Amino acid sequence: MGDASGMRAAALAPSVLAGSDDAQSSRLRMALPEFDWRTTVQQRHEYRCWVWLDGEPWDVVAARSVAVEALTDWRLGPMTDDVALCVSELVTNALLHACPVVSSAPTQVSLGLRYFPTSCVFVEVGDCDPRPPLLPLTGDGPLDALELLGGRGLLIVRELADMVWWQRTEGGGKFVFARLNTRRYFGRQGEPWMIA
């Protein structure tokens, strides 16, 4: 695994790809950085995972609900809204963009949540499409989320999370990850930040 400065450089200078097969293919898009984080997962952490086999729209509601339940169990109330929104956007992206591409394969979508008590929460959404997730671009860089009628999901996640990346799986799909650092939500003694 590379150091944090290497990841920041990769995040700032990702490759630019021509549009995908979807209806917005006339726009240029920027791929999220790919990152192998397997050594990080060796640290002590809490983990919950869910899989939906049918890839239906109501899976987004179910994913958001189980994420809220997990954060409540872990006593991470101040992070709940941001994590739940990241979950909703990433699961929606998997259902809309990844699953229809592999029509002969099952439309399986998975959600994993990892809580590292001393540092962060990882959101991981898996799907059956090995292509990188793409952020919409203009000539000057990523579009403002308000300029788009659709395709805002990754932009929203990128704004909420401290880091967003993806990784191909051996089975031919991918995982998209979002890391939210607990320090932004909690003080030094683990208490939520007080707003004066």
Contacts in CASP RR format, 6 or more apart in sequence:
PFRMAT RR
TARGET T0000
AUTHOR 0000-0000-0000
METHOD contacts of the structure
MODEL  1
MGDASGMRAAALAPSVLAGSDDAQSSRLRMALPEFDWRTTVQQRHEYRCW
VWLDGEPWDVVAARSVAVEALTDWRLGPMTDDVALCVSELVTNALLHACP
VVSSAPTQVSLGLRYFPTSCVFVEVGDCDPRPPLLPLTGDGPLDALELLG
GRGLLIVRELADMVWWQRTEGGGKFVFARLNTRRYFGRQGEPWMIA
1 35 0 8 1.000
1 36 0 8 1.000
1 37 0 8 1.000
1 38 0 8 1.000
1 39 0 8 1.000
1 40 0 8 1.000
7 33 0 8 1.000
7 35 0 8 1.000
7 163 0 8 1.000
7 165 0 8 1.000
10 33 0 8 1.000
10 35 0 8 1.000
11 33 0 8 1.000
11 163 0 8 1.000
11 165 0 8 1.000
14 30 0 8 1.000
14 31 0 8 1.000
14 32 0 8 1.000
14 33 0 8 1.000
15 30 0 8 1.000
15 31 0 8 1.000
16 28 0 8 1.000
16 29 0 8 1.000
16 30 0 8 1.000
16 31 0 8 1.000
16 137 0 8 1.000
17 28 0 8 1.000
17 29 0 8 1.000
17 30 0 8 1.000
17 31 0 8 1.000
17 132 0 8 1.000
17 134 0 8 1.000
18 25 0 8 1.000
18 28 0 8 1.000
18 29 0 8 1.000
19 25 0 8 1.000
19 26 0 8 1.000
19 27 0 8 1.000
19 28 0 8 1.000
19 29 0 8 1.000
19 134 0 8 1.000
20 29 0 8 1.000
20 97 0 8 1.000
20 131 0 8 1.000
20 134 0 8 1.000
21 101 0 8 1.000
22 97 0 8 1.000
24 136 0 8 1.000
24 150 0 8 1.000
24 151 0 8 1.000
27 136 0 8 1.000
27 137 0 8 1.000
28 136 0 8 1.000
28 137 0 8 1.000
28 138 0 8 1.000
28 139 0 8 1.000
29 134 0 8 1.000
29 135 0 8 1.000
29 136 0 8 1.000
29 137 0 8 1.000
30 134 0 8 1.000
30 135 0 8 1.000
30 136 0 8 1.000
30 137 0 8 1.000
30 141 0 8 1.000
30 142 0 8 1.000
31 132 0 8 1.000
31 133 0 8 1.000
31 134 0 8 1.000
31 135 0 8 1.000
32 132 0 8 1.000
32 133 0 8 1.000
32 134 0 8 1.000
32 135 0 8 1.000
32 154 0 8 1.000
32 164 0 8 1.000
32 165 0 8 1.000
32 166 0 8 1.000
32 176 0 8 1.000
33 165 0 8 1.000
33 166 0 8 1.000
34 132 0 8 1.000
34 165 0 8 1.000
34 166 0 8 1.000
34 167 0 8 1.000
34 168 0 8 1.000
35 165 0 8 1.000
35 166 0 8 1.000
35 167 0 8 1.000
35 177 0 8 1.000
36 167 0 8 1.000
37 165 0 8 1.000
37 167 0 8 1.000
37 177 0 8 1.000
41 114 0 8 1.000
43 116 0 8 1.000
44 116 0 8 1.000
44 117 0 8 1.000
45 114 0 8 1.000
45 115 0 8 1.000
45 116 0 8 1.000
45 117 0 8 1.000
46 74 0 8 1.000
46 114 0 8 1.000
46 115 0 8 1.000
46 117 0 8 1.000
47 112 0 8 1.000
47 113 0 8 1.000
47 114 0 8 1.000
47 115 0 8 1.000
48 66 0 8 1.000
48 70 0 8 1.000
48 112 0 8 1.000
48 113 0 8 1.000
49 110 0 8 1.000
49 111 0 8 1.000
49 112 0 8 1.000
49 113 0 8 1.000
50 62 0 8 1.000
50 63 0 8 1.000
50 66 0 8 1.000
50 110 0 8 1.000
50 111 0 8 1.000
50 112 0 8 1.000
51 108 0 8 1.000
51 109 0 8 1.000
51 110 0 8 1.000
51 111 0 8 1.000
52 59 0 8 1.000
52 62 0 8 1.000
52 63 0 8 1.000
52 108 0 8 1.000
52 109 0 8 1.000
52 110 0 8 1.000
53 106 0 8 1.000
53 107 0 8 1.000
53 108 0 8 1.000
54 107 0 8 1.000
55 95 0 8 1.000
55 99 0 8 1.000
55 107 0 8 1.000
55 108 0 8 1.000
55 109 0 8 1.000
56 95 0 8 1.000
57 95 0 8 1.000
59 91 0 8 1.000
59 95 0 8 1.000
59 109 0 8 1.000
60 88 0 8 1.000
60 91 0 8 1.000
60 92 0 8 1.000
60 95 0 8 1.000
63 87 0 8 1.000
63 88 0 8 1.000
63 91 0 8 1.000
63 109 0 8 1.000
63 111 0 8 1.000
64 84 0 8 1.000
64 87 0 8 1.000
64 88 0 8 1.000
64 91 0 8 1.000
66 111 0 8 1.000
67 83 0 8 1.000
67 84 0 8 1.000
67 87 0 8 1.000
67 111 0 8 1.000
67 113 0 8 1.000
67 123 0 8 1.000
68 80 0 8 1.000
68 84 0 8 1.000
70 113 0 8 1.000
70 115 0 8 1.000
71 77 0 8 1.000
71 79 0 8 1.000
71 80 0 8 1.000
71 83 0 8 1.000
71 84 0 8 1.000
71 113 0 8 1.000
71 121 0 8 1.000
72 80 0 8 1.000
74 115 0 8 1.000
76 83 0 8 1.000
76 115 0 8 1.000
76 121 0 8 1.000
76 182 0 8 1.000
76 185 0 8 1.000
77 192 0 8 1.000
78 185 0 8 1.000
78 186 0 8 1.000
78 192 0 8 1.000
78 193 0 8 1.000
79 121 0 8 1.000
79 180 0 8 1.000
79 182 0 8 1.000
79 185 0 8 1.000
82 160 0 8 1.000
82 161 0 8 1.000
82 180 0 8 1.000
83 113 0 8 1.000
83 121 0 8 1.000
83 123 0 8 1.000
83 180 0 8 1.000
85 156 0 8 1.000
85 157 0 8 1.000
85 160 0 8 1.000
86 123 0 8 1.000
86 156 0 8 1.000
86 157 0 8 1.000
86 160 0 8 1.000
86 161 0 8 1.000
86 178 0 8 1.000
86 180 0 8 1.000
87 111 0 8 1.000
87 113 0 8 1.000
87 123 0 8 1.000
87 125 0 8 1.000
89 152 0 8 1.000
89 153 0 8 1.000
89 154 0 8 1.000
89 156 0 8 1.000
89 157 0 8 1.000
90 123 0 8 1.000
90 125 0 8 1.000
90 153 0 8 1.000
90 157 0 8 1.000
90 176 0 8 1.000
90 178 0 8 1.000
91 109 0 8 1.000
91 111 0 8 1.000
91 125 0 8 1.000
92 153 0 8 1.000
93 125 0 8 1.000
93 133 0 8 1.000
93 153 0 8 1.000
93 154 0 8 1.000
93 176 0 8 1.000
94 109 0 8 1.000
94 125 0 8 1.000
94 126 0 8 1.000
94 127 0 8 1.000
94 129 0 8 1.000
94 176 0 8 1.000
95 107 0 8 1.000
95 109 0 8 1.000
97 129 0 8 1.000
97 133 0 8 1.000
98 127 0 8 1.000
98 128 0 8 1.000
98 129 0 8 1.000
98 131 0 8 1.000
98 174 0 8 1.000
99 107 0 8 1.000
99 109 0 8 1.000
99 127 0 8 1.000
99 128 0 8 1.000
99 129 0 8 1.000
100 107 0 8 1.000
101 129 0 8 1.000
101 131 0 8 1.000
102 128 0 8 1.000
102 129 0 8 1.000
105 128 0 8 1.000
106 128 0 8 1.000
107 128 0 8 1.000
108 127 0 8 1.000
108 128 0 8 1.000
109 125 0 8 1.000
109 126 0 8 1.000
109 127 0 8 1.000
110 124 0 8 1.000
110 125 0 8 1.000
110 126 0 8 1.000
110 127 0 8 1.000
111 123 0 8 1.000
111 124 0 8 1.000
111 125 0 8 1.000
111 126 0 8 1.000
112 122 0 8 1.000
112 123 0 8 1.000
112 124 0 8 1.000
112 125 0 8 1.000
113 121 0 8 1.000
113 122 0 8 1.000
113 123 0 8 1.000
113 124 0 8 1.000
114 121 0 8 1.000
114 122 0 8 1.000
114 124 0 8 1.000
115 121 0 8 1.000
115 122 0 8 1.000
116 122 0 8 1.000
117 182 0 8 1.000
119 181 0 8 1.000
119 182 0 8 1.000
119 183 0 8 1.000
120 162 0 8 1.000
120 179 0 8 1.000
120 180 0 8 1.000
120 181 0 8 1.000
120 182 0 8 1.000
121 179 0 8 1.000
121 180 0 8 1.000
121 182 0 8 1.000
122 177 0 8 1.000
122 178 0 8 1.000
122 179 0 8 1.000
123 161 0 8 1.000
123 177 0 8 1.000
123 178 0 8 1.000
123 179 0 8 1.000
123 180 0 8 1.000
124 175 0 8 1.000
124 176 0 8 1.000
124 177 0 8 1.000
125 175 0 8 1.000
125 176 0 8 1.000
126 169 0 8 1.000
126 173 0 8 1.000
126 174 0 8 1.000
126 175 0 8 1.000
126 176 0 8 1.000
127 173 0 8 1.000
127 174 0 8 1.000
127 176 0 8 1.000
128 172 0 8 1.000
128 173 0 8 1.000
129 173 0 8 1.000
129 174 0 8 1.000
130 168 0 8 1.000
130 169 0 8 1.000
130 172 0 8 1.000
130 173 0 8 1.000
130 174 0 8 1.000
131 174 0 8 1.000
132 166 0 8 1.000
132 174 0 8 1.000
133 154 0 8 1.000
133 166 0 8 1.000
133 174 0 8 1.000
133 176 0 8 1.000
134 154 0 8 1.000
135 142 0 8 1.000
135 154 0 8 1.000
135 155 0 8 1.000
135 158 0 8 1.000
136 142 0 8 1.000
136 143 0 8 1.000
136 148 0 8 1.000
136 151 0 8 1.000
136 155 0 8 1.000
137 143 0 8 1.000
142 155 0 8 1.000
142 158 0 8 1.000
143 155 0 8 1.000
144 155 0 8 1.000
145 152 0 8 1.000
145 153 0 8 1.000
145 155 0 8 1.000
145 156 0 8 1.000
145 159 0 8 1.000
148 155 0 8 1.000
154 164 0 8 1.000
157 164 0 8 1.000
157 178 0 8 1.000
158 164 0 8 1.000
160 178 0 8 1.000
160 180 0 8 1.000
161 178 0 8 1.000
161 179 0 8 1.000
161 180 0 8 1.000
162 179 0 8 1.000
162 180 0 8 1.000
162 181 0 8 1.000
162 184 0 8 1.000
163 177 0 8 1.000
163 178 0 8 1.000
163 179 0 8 1.000
164 176 0 8 1.000
164 177 0 8 1.000
164 178 0 8 1.000
164 179 0 8 1.000
165 176 0 8 1.000
165 177 0 8 1.000
166 174 0 8 1.000
166 175 0 8 1.000
166 176 0 8 1.000
166 177 0 8 1.000
167 174 0 8 1.000
167 175 0 8 1.000
167 177 0 8 1.000
168 174 0 8 1.000
169 175 0 8 1.000
185 192 0 8 1.000
185 193 0 8 1.000
186 192 0 8 1.000
186 193 0 8 1.000
187 193 0 8 1.000
END
